């Protein structure tokens, strides 16, 4: 895509903005792997939640993608701190 933008700049100049936006939307939709996301949510709810929150914030703040990354880091740290603060203690009967 990047090569075509640099190579065919004069040809793309006359295309309407809606067509260029559709090309970008198609490329972004292909980047989102729904199967892996649903599998992650089924296998580990906390990691699935982190992935969903990160994806949602990233899509909502499209021009500023760093908010999605920072949110993902923050939610991941909160989940990690929760697990450290609430350890699972198993005692043997007796």
Secondary structure, 3 states (H helix, E strand, C coil): CHHHHHHCHHHHCCCCHHHHHHHHHHHHHHHCCHHHHHHHHHHCHHHHHHHHHHHHHHHHCCCCCHHHHHHHHHHHHHHHHHHHHCCCCCCCCC
